[in-house]
Amino acid sequence: MGRQIEEMEFTKASSKGQVVIPTRIRKMLNIKEGSVFAVAADRDVIILKKVESGLSAQDLKSMKLVEEAWKDIEEGRYGVLSKEAFFNELKEW
């Protein structure tokens, strides 16, 4: 049989959608600034899973940008650049 939740705590979302993880739970799970989480949702349940891996927050951000770029391409929201324009934009980036 699975473990039962011993005590529940409550928190609220900010105007930016940020949620504070209560201190007791942060200490219990050794959550520090920069800790990385996988987030999943099903109906009205949100699941946070602390990720212990070599992926940094910047890695995850880059993956999200790539995902958004592919979505833009699939939906026809992209432009065509010459080779020179592409490399100039890449240098600025």
Phi, psi and omega in degrees: 000144182289165178287148178261150176285123184283319184212135180257143176239158182243151178211167180234153176277142176278178178296339178266005180083010180278141180236132178276129174274123183305147184308314182302318181287321177300317179294317182300322183259006181054050179272122180242170174303132181091356176302142184254140181231146166267140183236131177226155179218146175214112184055244182256021179247128176247132181243126173252129178237118178296129183256121177254090182211182178280358180283131177266169176300324178294322176300314180296321178297316179297319178298321179295319178296320177295317178301316179295321180296316178297322178297317177300317179297313181298328182264010175078015180261074178205164179241162178254129180245153170289166180300317181295315180296320179299312182292327176295316179295321178298319179297320179293324181291000000 
